[in-house]
Structures are given as C-alpha cells and as structure tokens.
Amino acid sequence: MSRKYKFHNPDGIYFVTFAVVRWVDVFTRDIYREIILDSLKYCQKGKGLQLHAYVIMTNHVHLIISREGVLDVEIIE
C-alpha cells in the first residue's frame, strides 16, 4: 500500500478512487459489483462510514465519503 499521499483529517470529506490492476473490466459482472456494494454496506454499519456518493465504473470506483461520529483510526487501517 502506498503511503506517499496519506493524510488524516477526521472531520473531512474525502474523494476516493481506486482501479483494478491493468484496468481489467471486472465490474461488468453483477457478482463483482455486489461485492463492492456489500463491502460498502458493511463499512457503513460497522465502521462508521458515511457514503455521500459513489459510482462503480467497469474497471474503477469513485467514492465521496466521510466518517460518522468518533472513530478510532486503527479500525479502518
């Protein structure tokens, strides 16, 4: 995991994006999109994730997120 662009603002709203290795179009299959959606729901319920907006493209994902309440940083690492 890259540490080059890490920063921490507990009250901030973040734009997060990630891509599939070699930009393979894996999210064209429902099962893989469901894995992403289930993971986001898990983080919303169990880790205090607030999901403001998202888009799942064929080979990458964009999120606008923040945290809900007081959150121990170690939980999300």
ROBA-833819 format. One record per residue: residue number from 1; chain; x, y, z of N, C-alpha, C in turn. Coordinates in steps of 0.001 Angstrom, whole numbers. Last residue first. Layout:
N
<resi: NUM, chain: A, n.xx: X, n.yy: Y, n.zz: Z, ca.xx: X, ca.yy: Y, ca.zz: Z, c.xx: X, c.yy: Y, c.zz: Z>
...
! end
This chain:
77
<resi: 77, chain: A, n.xx: -7639, n.yy: 888, n.zz: 9468, ca.xx: -6335, ca.yy: 548, ca.zz: 8888, c.xx: -6190, c.yy: -927, c.zz: 8680>
<resi: 76, chain: A, n.xx: -9967, n.yy: 1409, n.zz: 10809, ca.xx: -10010, ca.yy: 1441, ca.zz: 9349, c.xx: -8682, c.yy: 1103, c.zz: 8696>
<resi: 75, chain: A, n.xx: -9302, n.yy: 1223, n.zz: 13500, ca.xx: -10379, ca.yy: 385, ca.zz: 12973, c.xx: -10322, c.yy: 318, c.zz: 11456>
<resi: 74, chain: A, n.xx: -7452, n.yy: 3191, n.zz: 14076, ca.xx: -6964, ca.yy: 1819, ca.zz: 13930, c.xx: -8031, c.yy: 893, c.zz: 13351>
<resi: 73, chain: A, n.xx: -8948, n.yy: 5479, n.zz: 14531, ca.xx: -8278, ca.yy: 5330, ca.zz: 13238, c.xx: -7813, c.yy: 3894, c.zz: 13023>
<resi: 72, chain: A, n.xx: -12069, n.yy: 5420, n.zz: 15908, ca.xx: -10684, ca.yy: 5072, ca.zz: 16176, c.xx: -10011, c.yy: 4768, c.zz: 14840>
<resi: 71, chain: A, n.xx: -14359, n.yy: 8016, n.zz: 15638, ca.xx: -13878, ca.yy: 6766, ca.zz: 15062, c.xx: -12407, c.yy: 6585, c.zz: 15406>
<resi: 70, chain: A, n.xx: -17315, n.yy: 9608, n.zz: 16399, ca.xx: -15921, ca.yy: 9420, ca.zz: 16780, c.xx: -15483, c.yy: 8045, c.zz: 16309>
<resi: 69, chain: A, n.xx: -19499, n.yy: 10171, n.zz: 13528, ca.xx: -19151, ca.yy: 10146, ca.zz: 14945, c.xx: -17665, c.yy: 10001, c.zz: 15175>
<resi: 68, chain: A, n.xx: -18628, n.yy: 8875, n.zz: 10472, ca.xx: -19777, ca.yy: 9170, ca.zz: 11320, c.xx: -19332, c.yy: 9082, c.zz: 12770>
<resi: 67, chain: A, n.xx: -16636, n.yy: 10237, n.zz: 7807, ca.xx: -16863, ca.yy: 9339, ca.zz: 8929, c.xx: -18068, c.yy: 9801, c.zz: 9729>
<resi: 66, chain: A, n.xx: -17133, n.yy: 10218, n.zz: 4246, ca.xx: -16671, ca.yy: 10839, ca.zz: 5483, c.xx: -16928, c.yy: 9835, c.zz: 6596>
<resi: 65, chain: A, n.xx: -16773, n.yy: 10150, n.zz: 637, ca.xx: -17038, ca.yy: 9567, ca.zz: 1946, c.xx: -16601, c.yy: 10489, c.zz: 3074>
<resi: 64, chain: A, n.xx: -17326, n.yy: 9349, n.zz: -2533, ca.xx: -17229, ca.yy: 10547, ca.zz: -1706, c.xx: -17700, c.yy: 10111, c.zz: -328>
<resi: 63, chain: A, n.xx: -15643, n.yy: 7225, n.zz: -4844, ca.xx: -16448, ca.yy: 7386, ca.zz: -3636, c.xx: -16270, c.yy: 8789, c.zz: -3094>
<resi: 62, chain: A, n.xx: -15350, n.yy: 5290, n.zz: -7770, ca.xx: -15194, ca.yy: 6601, ca.zz: -7153, c.xx: -16136, c.yy: 6675, c.zz: -5956>
<resi: 61, chain: A, n.xx: -13641, n.yy: 2583, n.zz: -9300, ca.xx: -14712, ca.yy: 3032, ca.zz: -8405, c.xx: -14352, c.yy: 4415, c.zz: -7882>
<resi: 60, chain: A, n.xx: -13091, n.yy: 723, n.zz: -12383, ca.xx: -12674, ca.yy: 1541, ca.zz: -11252, c.xx: -13901, c.yy: 2046, c.zz: -10497>
<resi: 59, chain: A, n.xx: -14119, n.yy: -612, n.zz: -14550, ca.xx: -12808, ca.yy: -1015, ca.zz: -14053, c.xx: -12266, c.yy: -141, c.zz: -12928>
<resi: 58, chain: A, n.xx: -16707, n.yy: 304, n.zz: -15023, ca.xx: -16361, ca.yy: -1064, ca.zz: -15421, c.xx: -15044, c.yy: -1545, c.zz: -14820>
<resi: 57, chain: A, n.xx: -17657, n.yy: 2068, n.zz: -11993, ca.xx: -17416, ca.yy: 2003, ca.zz: -13431, c.xx: -16983, c.yy: 577, c.zz: -13782>
<resi: 56, chain: A, n.xx: -19712, n.yy: 3080, n.zz: -9635, ca.xx: -18924, ca.yy: 1901, ca.zz: -9960, c.xx: -18845, c.yy: 1827, c.zz: -11483>
<resi: 55, chain: A, n.xx: -19822, n.yy: 5858, n.zz: -7595, ca.xx: -20075, ca.yy: 5349, ca.zz: -8936, c.xx: -19144, c.yy: 4157, c.zz: -9135>
<resi: 54, chain: A, n.xx: -21340, n.yy: 7628, n.zz: -4853, ca.xx: -20415, ca.yy: 6646, ca.zz: -5416, c.xx: -20804, c.yy: 6357, c.zz: -6858>
<resi: 53, chain: A, n.xx: -21725, n.yy: 9721, n.zz: -1977, ca.xx: -21957, ca.yy: 9433, ca.zz: -3398, c.xx: -20952, c.yy: 8382, c.zz: -3841>
<resi: 52, chain: A, n.xx: -21516, n.yy: 9448, n.zz: 769, ca.xx: -22290, ca.yy: 10566, ca.zz: 216, c.xx: -22639, c.yy: 10339, c.zz: -1252>
<resi: 51, chain: A, n.xx: -21366, n.yy: 7343, n.zz: 3335, ca.xx: -21202, ca.yy: 7321, ca.zz: 1887, c.xx: -22114, c.yy: 8384, c.zz: 1292>
<resi: 50, chain: A, n.xx: -19661, n.yy: 7105, n.zz: 6215, ca.xx: -20780, ca.yy: 7817, ca.zz: 5603, c.xx: -20483, c.yy: 7908, c.zz: 4115>
<resi: 49, chain: A, n.xx: -18654, n.yy: 4513, n.zz: 8334, ca.xx: -18506, ca.yy: 5139, ca.zz: 7021, c.xx: -19792, c.yy: 5860, c.zz: 6637>
<resi: 48, chain: A, n.xx: -18538, n.yy: 3071, n.zz: 10714, ca.xx: -18819, ca.yy: 4498, ca.zz: 10748, c.xx: -18634, c.yy: 5228, c.zz: 9426>
<resi: 47, chain: A, n.xx: -18282, n.yy: 350, n.zz: 10703, ca.xx: -17068, ca.yy: 1137, ca.zz: 10829, c.xx: -17292, c.yy: 2642, c.zz: 10765>
<resi: 46, chain: A, n.xx: -20688, n.yy: -1074, n.zz: 10340, ca.xx: -19752, ca.yy: -1479, ca.zz: 11371, c.xx: -18560, c.yy: -583, c.zz: 11608>
<resi: 45, chain: A, n.xx: -22283, n.yy: 127, n.zz: 8324, ca.xx: -22886, ca.yy: -399, ca.zz: 9548, c.xx: -21874, c.yy: -592, c.zz: 10666>
<resi: 44, chain: A, n.xx: -20421, n.yy: 899, n.zz: 6362, ca.xx: -21402, ca.yy: 1854, ca.zz: 6864, c.xx: -21958, c.yy: 1399, c.zz: 8206>
<resi: 43, chain: A, n.xx: -19070, n.yy: -1490, n.zz: 5890, ca.xx: -18333, ca.yy: -361, ca.zz: 6461, c.xx: -19273, c.yy: 712, c.zz: 6999>
<resi: 42, chain: A, n.xx: -21189, n.yy: -2958, n.zz: 4747, ca.xx: -20525, ca.yy: -3432, ca.zz: 5961, c.xx: -19795, c.yy: -2280, c.zz: 6655>
<resi: 41, chain: A, n.xx: -21655, n.yy: -1432, n.zz: 2429, ca.xx: -22702, ca.yy: -1557, ca.zz: 3452, c.xx: -22115, c.yy: -2006, c.zz: 4782>
<resi: 40, chain: A, n.xx: -19222, n.yy: -1902, n.zz: 1080, ca.xx: -19585, ca.yy: -542, ca.zz: 1488, c.xx: -20655, c.yy: -565, c.zz: 2574>
<resi: 39, chain: A, n.xx: -19464, n.yy: -4656, n.zz: 646, ca.xx: -18357, ca.yy: -4138, ca.zz: 1451, c.xx: -18645, c.yy: -2724, c.zz: 1941>
<resi: 38, chain: A, n.xx: -21674, n.yy: -4724, n.zz: -1052, ca.xx: -21744, ca.yy: -5380, ca.zz: 258, c.xx: -20645, c.yy: -4875, c.zz: 1187>
<resi: 37, chain: A, n.xx: -20563, n.yy: -3364, n.zz: -3278, ca.xx: -21709, ca.yy: -2803, ca.zz: -2560, c.xx: -21861, c.yy: -3418, c.zz: -1173>
<resi: 36, chain: A, n.xx: -18501, n.yy: -5171, n.zz: -4026, ca.xx: -18193, ca.yy: -3785, ca.zz: -3660, c.xx: -19325, c.yy: -3194, c.zz: -2833>
<resi: 35, chain: A, n.xx: -20077, n.yy: -7423, n.zz: -4590, ca.xx: -19025, ca.yy: -7498, ca.zz: -3568, c.xx: -18654, c.yy: -6099, c.zz: -3093>
<resi: 34, chain: A, n.xx: -21630, n.yy: -6485, n.zz: -6704, ca.xx: -22275, ca.yy: -6798, ca.zz: -5424, c.xx: -21256, c.yy: -6913, c.zz: -4295>
<resi: 33, chain: A, n.xx: -19726, n.yy: -6381, n.zz: -8726, ca.xx: -20336, ca.yy: -5124, ca.zz: -8251, c.xx: -20978, c.yy: -5343, c.zz: -6889>
<resi: 32, chain: A, n.xx: -19336, n.yy: -9115, n.zz: -9000, ca.xx: -18236, ca.yy: -8283, ca.zz: -8519, c.xx: -18725, c.yy: -6913, c.zz: -8056>
<resi: 31, chain: A, n.xx: -21818, n.yy: -10007, n.zz: -9966, ca.xx: -21278, ca.yy: -10574, ca.zz: -8733, c.xx: -20160, c.yy: -9702, c.zz: -8155>
<resi: 30, chain: A, n.xx: -22226, n.yy: -8697, n.zz: -12450, ca.xx: -23020, ca.yy: -8350, ca.zz: -11268, c.xx: -22387, c.yy: -8830, c.zz: -9970>
<resi: 29, chain: A, n.xx: -19539, n.yy: -7575, n.zz: -14405, ca.xx: -20273, ca.yy: -8731, ca.zz: -13871, c.xx: -20951, c.yy: -8346, c.zz: -12561>
<resi: 28, chain: A, n.xx: -18125, n.yy: -5346, n.zz: -14826, ca.xx: -19212, ca.yy: -5589, ca.zz: -15776, c.xx: -20064, c.yy: -6772, c.zz: -15320>
<resi: 27, chain: A, n.xx: -15944, n.yy: -5110, n.zz: -13220, ca.xx: -17239, ca.yy: -4701, ca.zz: -12665, c.xx: -18371, c.yy: -4744, c.zz: -13689>
<resi: 26, chain: A, n.xx: -13647, n.yy: -5727, n.zz: -14643, ca.xx: -14258, ca.yy: -6768, ca.zz: -13802, c.xx: -15655, c.yy: -6397, c.zz: -13316>
<resi: 25, chain: A, n.xx: -11824, n.yy: -4911, n.zz: -16958, ca.xx: -13244, ca.yy: -4588, ca.zz: -16763, c.xx: -13964, c.yy: -5660, c.zz: -15935>
<resi: 24, chain: A, n.xx: -8593, n.yy: -3921, n.zz: -15913, ca.xx: -9451, ca.yy: -5003, ca.zz: -16402, c.xx: -10904, c.yy: -4679, c.zz: -16052>
<resi: 23, chain: A, n.xx: -6420, n.yy: -2218, n.zz: -15368, ca.xx: -7699, ca.yy: -1665, ca.zz: -15826, c.xx: -8615, c.yy: -2718, c.zz: -16461>
<resi: 22, chain: A, n.xx: -4269, n.yy: -3270, n.zz: -14078, ca.xx: -4265, ca.yy: -3290, ca.zz: -15550, c.xx: -5605, c.yy: -2869, c.zz: -16153>
<resi: 21, chain: A, n.xx: -6237, n.yy: -3644, n.zz: -11221, ca.xx: -4919, ca.yy: -3802, ca.zz: -11829, c.xx: -5067, c.yy: -4006, c.zz: -13337>
<resi: 20, chain: A, n.xx: -8839, n.yy: -1265, n.zz: -10863, ca.xx: -8439, ca.yy: -2658, ca.zz: -10966, c.xx: -7079, c.yy: -2712, c.zz: -11659>
<resi: 19, chain: A, n.xx: -8676, n.yy: 1661, n.zz: -8787, ca.xx: -8821, ca.yy: 981, ca.zz: -10075, c.xx: -8355, c.yy: -463, c.zz: -9958>
<resi: 18, chain: A, n.xx: -10297, n.yy: 4137, n.zz: -6782, ca.xx: -9372, ca.yy: 3017, ca.zz: -6947, c.xx: -9716, c.yy: 2274, c.zz: -8223>
<resi: 17, chain: A, n.xx: -10727, n.yy: 7140, n.zz: -4997, ca.xx: -10880, ca.yy: 6396, ca.zz: -6235, c.xx: -9884, c.yy: 5248, c.zz: -6241>
<resi: 16, chain: A, n.xx: -12379, n.yy: 9399, n.zz: -2929, ca.xx: -11517, ca.yy: 8220, ca.zz: -3008, c.xx: -11783, c.yy: 7534, c.zz: -4341>
<resi: 15, chain: A, n.xx: -12661, n.yy: 12356, n.zz: -1382, ca.xx: -12910, ca.yy: 11748, ca.zz: -2684, c.xx: -11893, c.yy: 10626, c.zz: -2817>
<resi: 14, chain: A, n.xx: -13872, n.yy: 13035, n.zz: 1900, ca.xx: -12828, ca.yy: 12555, ca.zz: 1012, c.xx: -13396, c.yy: 12072, c.zz: -315>
<resi: 13, chain: A, n.xx: -14280, n.yy: 15442, n.zz: 4312, ca.xx: -14984, ca.yy: 14643, ca.zz: 3315, c.xx: -13951, c.yy: 14308, c.zz: 2247>
<resi: 12, chain: A, n.xx: -13016, n.yy: 15560, n.zz: 7716, ca.xx: -13054, ca.yy: 15874, ca.zz: 6293, c.xx: -13970, c.yy: 14975, c.zz: 5489>
<resi: 11, chain: A, n.xx: -12469, n.yy: 15086, n.zz: 10316, ca.xx: -13744, ca.yy: 15740, ca.zz: 10020, c.xx: -13928, c.yy: 16025, c.zz: 8534>
<resi: 10, chain: A, n.xx: -9913, n.yy: 13927, n.zz: 10400, ca.xx: -11074, ca.yy: 13169, ca.zz: 10872, c.xx: -12422, c.yy: 13790, c.zz: 10519>
<resi: 9, chain: A, n.xx: -7613, n.yy: 13732, n.zz: 8143, ca.xx: -8446, ca.yy: 14819, ca.zz: 8637, c.xx: -9750, c.yy: 14179, c.zz: 9090>
<resi: 8, chain: A, n.xx: -4564, n.yy: 12622, n.zz: 7184, ca.xx: -5696, ca.yy: 12277, ca.zz: 8040, c.xx: -6372, c.yy: 13552, c.zz: 8525>
<resi: 7, chain: A, n.xx: -2885, n.yy: 11219, n.zz: 4337, ca.xx: -3119, ca.yy: 12298, ca.zz: 5273, c.xx: -4370, c.yy: 11949, c.zz: 6050>
<resi: 6, chain: A, n.xx: -731, n.yy: 9827, n.zz: 1926, ca.xx: -1577, ca.yy: 9643, ca.zz: 3099, c.xx: -1691, c.yy: 10933, c.zz: 3897>
<resi: 5, chain: A, n.xx: 726, n.yy: 9519, n.zz: -409, ca.xx: -309, ca.yy: 10543, ca.zz: -375, c.xx: -1223, c.yy: 10414, c.zz: 833>
<resi: 4, chain: A, n.xx: 2596, n.yy: 7438, n.zz: 173, ca.xx: 3037, ca.yy: 8721, ca.zz: -351, c.xx: 1995, c.yy: 9822, c.zz: -177>
<resi: 3, chain: A, n.xx: 2119, n.yy: 4913, n.zz: 771, ca.xx: 1980, ca.yy: 5852, ca.zz: 1886, c.xx: 2300, c.yy: 7279, c.zz: 1434>
<resi: 2, chain: A, n.xx: 585, n.yy: 2176, n.zz: -844, ca.xx: 1350, ca.yy: 3407, ca.zz: -933, c.xx: 1083, c.yy: 4300, c.zz: 269>
<resi: 1, chain: A, n.xx: 847, n.yy: -1181, n.zz: 0, ca.xx: 0, ca.yy: 0, ca.zz: 0, c.xx: 890, c.yy: 1241, c.zz: 0>
! end
